[in-house]
Amino acid sequence: MNDTARFALPAADLEGRSILVTGGTGSFGHRFVRSVLERHRPQRLIVFSRDELKQFEMARLFSPEQHPCLRYFIGDVRDVERLKMAMRGVDYVIHAAAMKQVPIAEYNPFECVRTNVFGAENVVQAAIDAGVKRVVALSSDKAVNPVNLYGASKLAADKIFVAANHLAARAGTRFSVVRYGNVVGSRGSVVPFFRELAAKSQGPLPITDPRMTRFWITLQQGVDLVLSSLAQMHGGEIFVPKIPSMRIVDLARALAPHLEHTVVGIRPGEKLHEALLTEDDARTACDLGDRYVIEPAFAWWERETYLKDGAQRLPDGFRYTSDNNDEWVDAARFPELLAETA
């Protein structure tokens, strides 16, 4: 497998375009900005986020002086008027802003809903009012059969973005969703935690359950997936990448082979295995080769949209979960995945 080019082509043509990324100072935003600056020549690239310190620090890495297309825009997705102002003249929006930490969302449910659900509604309203051409929203495997508030809020957001295509009508704004699993290079994953314990030789490593499996994708693959989905979207789809699974015990062995493990049990709101596509999803989904696409169930969607380009319908009973995957990463192969996060 060529992981570095897994979802790289074809990518959206960003030449002379204006792009805005919400949550732009997060892990995804950093890699997205770097990739766009290296590969494209946009007219404007707007980093929209609410943390001025993170924007200050990011501007030291990607300065407007070196990259005149860059704009840093302070704002919160909870503020629809601020979003409308930021989206003036914008062609494409990548919605990456979210409250993602499962335990924090459980203890602060209203804050999670305001950001992830009401924030999604605000992005939709602002994009339609501003005449944005295309919006791609980032989702999560936790939105599939959710067992925690974060997952439930992302499921609601997914529904909002799919239905937004109906709401936009003649305005022409099109909305799609990209749904993927755990990101190897993100600050919120277990990888930095295990690395820190390994560096200090501080064990044993806490393992929730030795049977646990997870999907994994690198930051660059996530960015490439978003850009290629932006290029091929029609509006209303949920794109699901084909990515490898890994057992949590293999992850621990890869990052800290010298440390023993202790089983601490699954935390509230956690699953033993994650799902990206259920049997119910599969009834309206098809296989595009490097990804699946879940088509919307609305009457306005043309069922032959992807089939006429060679996509294949999925068989009855198909499901895509981290424990029944065809592709696996073991402890020996994981360093290869880690190398791509640099």
For each residue, the residues with C-beta under 8 A, 3 or more apart:
1: 6 327
2: 5 6
3: 6 218 221 336 337 340
4: 8 220 340
5: 2 8 9 224
6: 1 2 3 221 224 241 290
7: 221 224 225 228 241 290 291
8: 4 5 11 224 228
9: 5 228
10: 228 231 232
11: 8 14 39 224 227 228 230 231
12: 92 227 228 230 231
13: 17 231
14: 11 17 19 36 40 41 42 92 227
15: 40 41 42
16: 41 42 43
17: 13 14 42 43 91 92
18: 42 43 44 45 46 89 90 91 92
19: 14 36 42 44 45 46 90 91 92 93 94
20: 24 46 48 73 86 87 90 92 93 94
21: 24 29 32 33 45 46 47 48 93 94 95 96
22: 48 49 77 83 93 94 95 96 97 123
23: 26 28 29 48 49 77 95 96 97 98
24: 20 21 29 32 33 46 47 48 49 58 96
25: 29 30 47 49 51 54 55 57 58
26: 23 29 30 49 96 97 186 187
27: 30 31 183 185 186 187 188 219
28: 23 31 32 96 138 183 186 219 222 223
29: 21 23 24 25 26 32 33 47 49 58 96
30: 25 26 27 33 34 58 61
31: 27 28 34 35 185 219 220 222 223
32: 21 24 28 29 35 36 94 96 223 226
33: 21 24 29 30 36 37 45 47 58 62 70
34: 30 31 37 38 62
35: 31 32 38 39 220 223 224 227
36: 14 19 32 33 39 40 42 45
37: 33 34 40 45 62 67 69 70
38: 34 35
39: 11 35 36
40: 14 15 36 37
41: 14 15 16 69
42: 14 15 16 17 18 19 36 45 69
43: 16 17 18 69
44: 18 19 69 70 71 89 90
45: 18 19 21 33 36 37 42 67 69 70 71
46: 18 19 20 21 24 71 72 73 86 90
47: 21 24 25 29 33 55 58 70 71 72 73
48: 20 21 22 23 24 73 75 83 86 97
49: 22 23 24 25 26 29 54 55 73 74 75 97
50: 74 75 76
51: 25 54 55
52: 55 56 74
53: 56 57
54: 25 49 51 57 58
55: 25 47 49 51 52 58 59 72 74
56: 52 53 59 60
57: 25 53 54 60 61
58: 24 25 29 30 33 47 54 55 61 62 72
59: 55 56 62 63 64 70 72
60: 56 57 63
61: 30 57 58
62: 33 34 37 58 59 66 67 70
63: 59 60 66 67 70
64: 59 67 68 70 71 72
65: 68
66: 62 63
67: 37 45 62 63 64 70
68: 64 65
69: 37 41 42 43 44 45
70: 33 37 44 45 47 59 62 63 64 67
71: 44 45 46 47 64
72: 46 47 55 58 59 64
73: 20 46 47 48 49 86
74: 49 50 52 55
75: 48 49 50 79 82 83 85 86
76: 50 79 82 119
77: 22 23 83 95 97 115 119 120 122 123
78: 114 115 118 119 122
79: 75 76 82 83 122
80: 83 84 122 125 126
81: 84 85
82: 75 76 79 85 86
83: 22 48 75 77 79 80 86 87 122 123 125 126
84: 80 81 87 88 125 126 129 130
85: 75 81 82 88
86: 20 46 48 73 75 82 83 90 126
87: 20 83 84 90 93 126 127 129 130 132
88: 84 85 130
89: 18 44 130
90: 18 19 20 44 46 86 87 93 130 132
91: 17 18 19 132 133 134
92: 12 14 17 18 19 20 132 133 134 135 136 230
93: 19 20 21 22 87 90 123 127 132 134 135 136
94: 19 20 21 22 32 135 136 138 226 230
95: 21 22 23 77 120 123 135 136 137 138 161
96: 21 22 23 24 26 28 29 32 138
97: 22 23 26 48 49 77 115 119
98: 23 115 116 119 138 154 157
99: 104 105 108 111 112 115 116 150 153
100: 105 140 150 188
101: 104 105 150 188
102: 105 106 142 148 149 150 151 267 269 270
103: 106 107 267 268 269
104: 99 101 107 108 112
105: 99 100 101 102 108 109 111 112 148 149 150 153
106: 102 103 109 148 149 150 268 269
107: 103 104
108: 99 104 105 111 112
109: 105 106 112 113 149
110: 113 114
111: 99 105 108 114 115
112: 99 104 105 108 109 115 116 149 150 153
113: 109 110 116 117 118 149 153
114: 78 110 111 117 118 119
115: 77 78 97 98 99 111 112 118 119
116: 98 99 112 113 119 120 150 153 154 156 157
117: 113 114 120 121 153 156 157 160
118: 78 113 114 115 121 122
119: 76 77 78 97 98 114 115 116 122 123 157
120: 77 95 116 117 123 124 137 156 157 160 161
121: 117 118 124 125 160
122: 77 78 79 80 83 118 119 125 126
123: 22 77 83 93 95 119 120 126 127 135 137
124: 120 121 127 128 135 160 161 164 167 175
125: 80 83 84 121 122 128 129
126: 80 83 84 86 87 122 123 129 130 132
127: 87 93 123 124 130 132 135 164 173 175
128: 124 125 131 132 164 167 168 171 173
129: 84 87 125 126
130: 84 87 88 89 90 126 127
131: 128 171 172 173
132: 87 90 91 92 93 126 127 128 135 173
133: 91 92 172 173 174
134: 91 92 93 173 174 175 176 230 233 235
135: 92 93 94 95 123 124 127 132 161 164 173 174 175 176
136: 92 93 94 95 175 176 177 178 226 229 230 233
137: 95 120 123 157 158 161 175 176 177 178
138: 28 94 95 96 98 177 178 180 222 226
139: 143 154 157 158 177 178 179 180 238
140: 100 143 150 151 154 179 180 181
141: 144 179 180 181 182 215 274 275 276 322
142: 102 146 148 150 151 154 271 274
143: 139 140 146 151 152 154 155 157 158 179
144: 141 151 155 179 274 275 276 277 278 281
145: 275 278
146: 142 143 150 151 152 154 155
147: 151 269 270 271
148: 102 105 106 142 151 152 268 269 270
149: 102 105 106 109 112 113 152 153 269
150: 99 100 101 102 105 106 112 116 140 142 146 153 154 269
151: 102 140 142 143 144 146 147 148 154 155 269
152: 143 146 148 149 155 156
153: 99 105 112 113 116 117 149 150 156 157
154: 98 116 139 140 142 143 146 150 151 157 158
155: 143 144 146 151 152 158 159
156: 116 117 120 152 153 159 160
157: 98 116 117 119 120 137 139 143 153 154 160 161
158: 137 139 143 154 155 161 162 177 179 238
159: 155 156 162 163
160: 117 120 121 124 156 157 163 164
161: 95 120 124 135 137 157 158 164 175 176 177
162: 158 159 165 175 177 236 238 296 298
163: 159 160 166 167 298
164: 124 127 128 135 160 161 167 168 173 175
165: 162 168 174 175 235 236 296 298 300
166: 163 169 298 300
167: 124 128 163 164
168: 128 164 165 171 172 173 174 175
169: 166
170:
171: 128 131 168
172: 131 133 168
173: 127 128 131 132 133 134 135 164 168
174: 133 134 135 165 168 233 234 235 236
175: 124 127 134 135 136 137 161 162 164 165 168 235 236
176: 134 135 136 137 161 229 230 233 234 235 236 237 238 239
177: 136 137 138 139 158 161 162 237 238 239
178: 136 137 138 139 222 225 226 229 238 239 241
179: 139 140 141 143 144 158 238 239 240 276
180: 138 139 140 141 183 215 217 222 225 240 241 243 276
181: 140 141 214 215 216 217 243 274 276 322
182: 141 186 189 190 214 215 216 217 274
183: 27 28 180 186 189 216 217 218 219 222
184: 189 191 216 217 218 219 337 338 340 341
185: 27 31 189 191 218 219 220 340 341
186: 26 27 28 182 183 189 219
187: 26 27 192
188: 27 100 101
189: 182 183 184 185 186 192
190: 182 193 194 248 251
191: 184 185 194 195 251 255 338
192: 187 189 195 196
193: 190 196 197
194: 190 191 197 198 205 251 252 255 256
195: 191 192 198 199 255 256
196: 192 193 199 200
197: 193 194 200 202 203 205 256 259
198: 194 195 201 255 256 258 259
199: 195 196
200: 196 197
201: 198 258 259
202: 197 259
203: 197 256 258 259 260
204: 259 260 261 262
205: 194 197 252 256 259 260 261 262
206: 261 262 264
207: 210 212 248 249 252 261 262 263 264
208: 212 248 263 264 265 266 267 270
209: 212 248 263 265 266 272
210: 207 247 248 249 261 263
211: 247 272
212: 207 208 209 247 248 266 272 273
213: 245 246 247 248 272 273 274 322 323 325
214: 181 182 245 246 248 251 274 322
215: 141 180 181 182 243 244 245 274 276 322 325
216: 181 182 183 184 243 244 245 246 329 337
217: 180 181 182 183 184 221 222 225 241 243
218: 3 183 184 185 221 222 337 340 341
219: 27 28 31 183 184 185 186 222 223 341
220: 4 31 35 185 223 224 340 341
221: 3 6 7 217 218 224 225 241 243 340
222: 28 31 138 178 180 183 217 218 219 225 226
223: 28 31 32 35 219 220 226 227
224: 5 6 7 8 11 35 220 221 227 228
225: 7 178 180 217 221 222 228 229 239 241 291
226: 32 94 136 138 178 222 223 229 230
227: 11 12 14 35 223 224 230 231
228: 7 8 9 10 11 12 224 225 231 232
229: 136 176 178 225 226 232 233 237 239 291
230: 11 12 92 94 134 136 176 226 227 233
231: 10 11 12 13 227 228
232: 10 228 229
233: 134 136 174 176 229 230 237 239
234: 174 176 237 305
235: 134 165 174 175 176
236: 162 165 174 175 176 295 296 298 301
237: 176 177 229 233 234 293 294 295 296
238: 139 158 162 176 177 178 179 281 293 294
239: 176 177 178 179 225 229 233 291 292 293 294
240: 179 180 276 277 285 291 292 293 294 320
241: 6 7 178 180 217 221 225 276 290 291
242: 290 291 292 327
243: 180 181 215 216 217 221 327
244: 215 216 325 327 328 329
245: 213 214 215 216 322 323 325 327 328 329
246: 213 214 216 250 251 328 329 330 334
247: 210 211 212 213 250 251
248: 190 207 208 209 210 212 213 214 251 252
249: 207 210 252 253 261
250: 246 247 253 254 329 330 331 334
251: 190 191 194 214 246 247 248 254 255 331 334
252: 194 205 207 248 249 255 256 259 261
253: 249 250 256 257 331
254: 250 251 257 330 331 332 334 335
255: 191 194 195 198 251 252 334
256: 194 195 197 198 203 205 252 253 259
257: 253 254 331
258: 198 201 203
259: 197 198 201 202 203 204 205 252 256
260: 203 204 205
261: 204 205 206 207 210 249 252
262: 204 205 206 207
263: 207 208 209 210
264: 206 207 208
265: 208 209
266: 208 209 212 270 271 272
267: 102 103 208 270
268: 103 106 148
269: 102 103 106 147 148 149 150 151
270: 102 147 148 208 266 267
271: 142 147 266 274
272: 209 211 212 213 266 323
273: 212 213 321 322 323
274: 141 142 144 181 182 213 214 215 271 321 322
275: 141 144 145 278 319 320 321 322
276: 141 144 179 180 181 215 240 241 292 320 321
277: 144 240 281 282 285 292 294 318 319 320
278: 144 145 275 281 282 319
279: 282 283 317 318 319
280: 283
281: 144 238 277 278 284 285 294
282: 277 278 279 285 314 315 316 317 318 319 320
283: 279 280
284: 281 294 295 296 297
285: 240 277 281 282 292 293 294 295 313 314 318
286: 292 293 295 306 307 311 312 313 314
287: 292 311 312 313 314
288: 291 292 293 306 311
289:
290: 6 7 241 242
291: 7 225 229 239 240 241 242 288
292: 239 240 242 276 277 285 286 287 288 314 320
293: 237 238 239 240 285 286 288 306 311
294: 237 238 239 240 277 281 284 285
295: 236 237 284 285 286 301 303 305 306
296: 162 165 236 237 284 301
297: 284 301
298: 162 163 165 166 236 301
299:
300: 165 166
301: 236 295 296 297 298 305
302: 305
303: 295 307
304: 307 308
305: 234 295 301 302 308
306: 286 288 293 295 309 311
307: 286 303 304 310 311 312 313
308: 304 305
309: 306
310: 307
311: 286 287 288 293 306 307
312: 286 287 307
313: 285 286 287 307
314: 282 285 286 287 292 318
315: 282 318
316: 282
317: 279 282
318: 277 279 282 285 314 315
319: 275 277 278 279 282 324
320: 240 275 276 277 282 292 324 325
321: 273 274 275 276 324 325
322: 141 181 213 214 215 245 273 274 275 325
323: 213 245 272 273
324: 319 320 321
325: 213 215 244 245 320 321 322 328
326:
327: 1 242 243 244 245
328: 244 245 246 325
329: 216 244 245 246 250 333 334 337
330: 246 250 254 333 334
331: 250 251 253 254 257 334
332: 254 335
333: 329 330 336 337
334: 246 250 251 254 255 329 330 331 337 338
335: 254 332 338 339
336: 3 333 339 340
337: 3 184 216 218 329 333 334 340 341
338: 184 191 334 335 341
339: 335 336 342
340: 3 4 184 185 218 220 221 336 337
341: 184 185 218 219 220 337 338
342: 339
